[in-house]
Amino acid sequence: MATGELNPNHYPAQRAAKVVQHYLTTRYGSPYRLFGVQKVHSGNAEDVADTGRKYQLEISVHEIISNVTQTCSAEVFFPRGETQSSPHVQASCEELLKTDTKAQEEALYQQYKTNQGLLSSQRLPDSYGHIEPDMKPFWHLGILASSFIMLNESTENTLYNMAQVANITQLATENEQLKFDCHTLLHDMVSQEIIHWKMLFTWSPGEGVKVLQKEQLPHCHHCEKPPNTN
């Protein structure tokens, strides 16, 4: 792995930046707030003794729904060891958090908390890249829940994107959280593998997303190919 100044367009800097995206989504994301790395401006990598590698980045992060962009500084540390540990991230992007999404989140929560029927949907997006407008918040929730997996599974040799929510089903619950069973497809851009994960997660405006259970599913040879995530 290269050390010192990195080419911002090459995989090492891009992979580390993608980890920052997953981190920001898990910390601050919602059905109405999602983050994407728009550009890597600069990057630097250094070995930290025998414990791992540290990346320092200057990146432009885009809040996709409000269409706000901010240049942020971030640090990503990939631990080394016999067992894989999730990367440690520090990033500050306060400007992206100024859009108030509380009213939208509360309206969505109340709608599906009081619904007589429980939500169930498949293939978000479909093979043509289409998502019905009323299903977009649940596509976003799928991305948010999957970001916990993508952050945890990321290494210096991966580059994860969300490909599709294969299915998402709302479950009955007696507490204040909305609960979902979800099957998502993740795309590792390095290996070009589509990886299937099954999750059980909850969401409410006050508590955000909490992933209760997760399981990587066996490779599916007969499954329909998801939309292009490049």
Salt bridges, closest charged atoms under 4 A:
GLU46 OE2 - LYS54 NZ 3.89
ASP47 OD1 - ARG53 NH1 3.22
ASP47 OD1 - ARG80 NH2 2.81
GLU95 OE2 - LYS98 NZ 2.92
GLU132 OE2 - HIS130 NE2 3.15
GLU156 OE2 - ARG53 NE 2.67
ASP181 OD2 - LYS198 NZ 2.99
GLU207 OE1 - LYS210 NZ 3.99
